[in-house]
Amino acid sequence: MATIETDLKDILAKIDARLDRIEANQNEFKVSQAEIRGDIKALDEKVSGIGKRLENQEFANRGIFVAVILSLFAGVANLFGIFQNP
């Protein structure tokens, strides 16, 4: 059987170094997570802005559509003499 002799100080130093690396990785993860949250919030604001603009555009399109339909009815009425002066 082989006997292994290792100084406890060396083992503790290796463990400490590994814990430091784990802590550094955890900090990097937290920073990345915060950046992702910021990106998601910015994207949510952009989507909300696009939604509001689409609502305004839909309202304008509805108004234009109604105006075109009324103009067509007025043209047809004028063509058939419905609103002629006596």
Backbone as CSV, one residue per row, in Angstrom:
resi,resn,N_x,N_y,N_z,CA_x,CA_y,CA_z,C_x,C_y,C_z
1,MET,0.821,-1.167,0.000,0.000,0.000,0.000,0.877,1.246,0.000
2,ALA,0.414,2.244,-0.769,1.174,3.492,-0.850,0.621,4.487,0.157
3,THR,1.509,5.173,0.761,1.117,6.187,1.730,1.212,7.554,1.063
4,ILE,0.135,8.339,1.184,0.128,9.676,0.597,0.220,10.687,1.725
5,GLU,1.209,11.534,1.592,1.371,12.582,2.586,1.161,13.921,1.898
6,THR,0.182,14.676,2.408,-0.121,16.004,1.869,-0.312,16.944,3.040
7,ASP,0.246,18.117,2.870,0.120,19.112,3.929,-1.296,19.678,3.909
8,LEU,-1.905,19.786,5.056,-3.269,20.290,5.182,-3.360,21.720,4.665
9,LYS,-2.308,22.480,4.822,-2.267,23.869,4.352,-2.439,23.922,2.836
10,ASP,-1.806,23.001,2.108,-1.928,22.957,0.649,-3.354,22.608,0.219
11,ILE,-3.961,21.669,0.909,-5.334,21.269,0.587,-6.296,22.436,0.810
12,LEU,-6.124,23.129,1.928,-6.990,24.273,2.218,-6.786,25.397,1.206
13,ALA,-5.568,25.586,0.752,-5.288,26.615,-0.253,-5.990,26.282,-1.568
14,LYS,-5.978,25.004,-1.983,-6.660,24.582,-3.207,-8.181,24.773,-3.083
15,ILE,-8.705,24.411,-1.930,-10.146,24.575,-1.702,-10.509,26.050,-1.747
16,ASP,-9.705,26.873,-1.131,-9.959,28.314,-1.103,-9.918,28.901,-2.523
17,ALA,-8.955,28.454,-3.332,-8.846,28.936,-4.712,-10.082,28.535,-5.524
18,ARG,-10.544,27.322,-5.339,-11.730,26.862,-6.049,-12.970,27.646,-5.618
19,LEU,-13.080,27.923,-4.334,-14.213,28.717,-3.845,-14.168,30.135,-4.414
20,ASP,-12.976,30.686,-4.545,-12.847,32.024,-5.147,-13.315,32.016,-6.598
21,ARG,-12.951,30.974,-7.351,-13.394,30.868,-8.748,-14.909,30.710,-8.829
22,ILE,-15.463,29.919,-7.929,-16.927,29.732,-7.913,-17.615,31.060,-7.616
23,GLU,-17.079,31.809,-6.676,-17.659,33.101,-6.327,-17.563,34.081,-7.502
24,ALA,-16.435,34.079,-8.197,-16.268,34.959,-9.357,-17.267,34.598,-10.449
25,ASN,-17.432,33.297,-10.688,-18.408,32.862,-11.697,-19.822,33.252,-11.302
26,GLN,-20.128,33.150,-10.022,-21.459,33.514,-9.538,-21.695,35.013,-9.731
27,ASN,-20.687,35.827,-9.470,-20.820,37.272,-9.672,-21.035,37.599,-11.141
28,GLU,-20.308,36.925,-12.030,-20.498,37.129,-13.462,-21.914,36.733,-13.885
29,PHE,-22.407,35.656,-13.307,-23.766,35.203,-13.607,-24.787,36.237,-13.173
30,LYS,-24.594,36.815,-11.981,-25.522,37.829,-11.476,-25.512,39.068,-12.375
31,VAL,-24.329,39.472,-12.831,-24.230,40.632,-13.721,-24.931,40.334,-15.041
32,SER,-24.709,39.155,-15.592,-25.362,38.768,-16.845,-26.876,38.733,-16.673
33,GLN,-27.324,38.218,-15.560,-28.759,38.136,-15.287,-29.353,39.545,-15.194
34,ALA,-28.653,40.473,-14.564,-29.135,41.855,-14.454,-29.198,42.504,-15.833
35,GLU,-28.204,42.241,-16.685,-28.220,42.797,-18.041,-29.390,42.235,-18.837
36,ILE,-29.649,40.959,-18.681,-30.768,40.346,-19.405,-32.086,40.964,-18.942
37,ARG,-32.220,41.180,-17.644,-33.443,41.813,-17.132,-33.603,43.204,-17.717
38,GLY,-32.504,43.945,-17.814,-32.551,45.285,-18.412,-32.956,45.219,-19.873
39,ASP,-32.415,44.246,-20.588,-32.769,44.080,-22.002,-34.233,43.713,-22.158
40,ILE,-34.738,42.860,-21.290,-36.142,42.456,-21.358,-37.038,43.661,-21.081
41,LYS,-36.663,44.476,-20.105,-37.465,45.659,-19.781,-37.472,46.625,-20.962
42,ALA,-36.313,46.844,-21.582,-36.243,47.738,-22.734,-37.082,47.193,-23.887
43,LEU,-37.019,45.890,-24.103,-37.802,45.272,-25.169,-39.293,45.396,-24.883
44,ASP,-39.675,45.228,-23.631,-41.084,45.364,-23.244,-41.581,46.779,-23.513
45,GLU,-40.755,47.783,-23.214,-41.133,49.170,-23.474,-41.278,49.426,-24.972
46,LYS,-40.396,48.842,-25.773,-40.489,49.014,-27.224,-41.760,48.370,-27.762
47,VAL,-42.083,47.189,-27.268,-43.292,46.495,-27.717,-44.528,47.293,-27.316
48,SER,-44.524,47.859,-26.126,-45.649,48.688,-25.687,-45.787,49.912,-26.583
49,GLY,-44.672,50.522,-26.933,-44.694,51.685,-27.819,-45.226,51.333,-29.193
50,ILE,-44.815,50.184,-29.715,-45.303,49.739,-31.022,-46.801,49.468,-30.951
51,GLY,-47.255,48.878,-29.848,-48.683,48.606,-29.672,-49.498,49.888,-29.675
52,LYS,-49.013,50.914,-29.000,-49.725,52.197,-28.971,-49.769,52.824,-30.354
53,ARG,-48.660,52.754,-31.077,-48.645,53.316,-32.434,-49.587,52.559,-33.351
54,LEU,-49.650,51.240,-33.185,-50.576,50.451,-34.002,-52.023,50.806,-33.699
55,GLU,-52.329,51.035,-32.430,-53.684,51.439,-32.071,-54.040,52.768,-32.731
56,ASN,-53.109,53.720,-32.715,-53.352,55.008,-33.359,-53.524,54.837,-34.868
57,GLN,-52.712,53.987,-35.468,-52.798,53.751,-36.910,-54.124,53.078,-37.257
58,GLU,-54.554,52.129,-36.450,-55.830,51.461,-36.702,-56.975,52.458,-36.617
59,PHE,-56.916,53.375,-35.648,-57.958,54.389,-35.515,-57.988,55.274,-36.752
60,ALA,-56.820,55.699,-37.217,-56.748,56.543,-38.415,-57.254,55.776,-39.633
61,ASN,-56.867,54.517,-39.765,-57.318,53.713,-40.905,-58.832,53.541,-40.901
62,ARG,-59.411,53.356,-39.728,-60.868,53.236,-39.622,-61.544,54.516,-40.083
63,GLY,-61.006,55.656,-39.670,-61.558,56.954,-40.076,-61.481,57.152,-41.576
64,ILE,-60.356,56.775,-42.166,-60.190,56.899,-43.619,-61.159,55.971,-44.334
65,PHE,-61.316,54.755,-43.834,-62.221,53.789,-44.441,-63.659,54.304,-44.417
66,VAL,-64.077,54.855,-43.295,-65.432,55.391,-43.183,-65.620,56.551,-44.156
67,ALA,-64.622,57.423,-44.266,-64.707,58.557,-45.197,-64.821,58.072,-46.639
68,VAL,-64.067,57.061,-47.009,-64.125,56.529,-48.379,-65.499,55.917,-48.656
69,ILE,-66.035,55.163,-47.715,-67.351,54.542,-47.890,-68.433,55.621,-48.031
70,LEU,-68.384,56.648,-47.162,-69.369,57.731,-47.255,-69.260,58.477,-48.582
71,SER,-68.039,58.665,-49.051,-67.845,59.324,-50.350,-68.433,58.484,-51.473
72,LEU,-68.254,57.178,-51.403,-68.827,56.302,-52.424,-70.352,56.357,-52.407
73,PHE,-70.944,56.326,-51.211,-72.406,56.421,-51.115,-72.905,57.757,-51.658
74,ALA,-72.175,58.835,-51.339,-72.582,60.154,-51.847,-72.468,60.201,-53.361
75,GLY,-71.421,59.591,-53.911,-71.266,59.554,-55.366,-72.370,58.760,-56.036
76,VAL,-72.713,57.619,-55.448,-73.785,56.788,-56.007,-75.115,57.520,-55.898
77,ALA,-75.352,58.182,-54.771,-76.591,58.938,-54.587,-76.666,60.078,-55.595
78,ASN,-75.569,60.740,-55.843,-75.539,61.830,-56.812,-75.758,61.287,-58.219
79,LEU,-75.196,60.131,-58.507,-75.341,59.518,-59.823,-76.794,59.190,-60.128
80,PHE,-77.518,58.701,-59.156,-78.928,58.332,-59.351,-79.888,59.468,-59.037
81,GLY,-79.370,60.631,-58.730,-80.213,61.807,-58.534,-81.014,61.818,-57.265
82,ILE,-80.559,61.170,-56.251,-81.308,61.110,-54.991,-81.314,62.479,-54.306
83,PHE,-80.232,63.216,-54.380,-80.123,64.510,-53.676,-80.109,65.676,-54.646
84,GLN,-80.920,65.637,-55.682,-80.970,66.744,-56.656,-81.835,67.863,-56.130
85,ASN,-81.464,69.078,-56.521,-82.275,70.240,-56.152,-83.485,70.346,-57.079
86,PRO,-84.669,70.709,-56.550,-85.865,70.794,-57.416,-85.881,72.000,-58.296
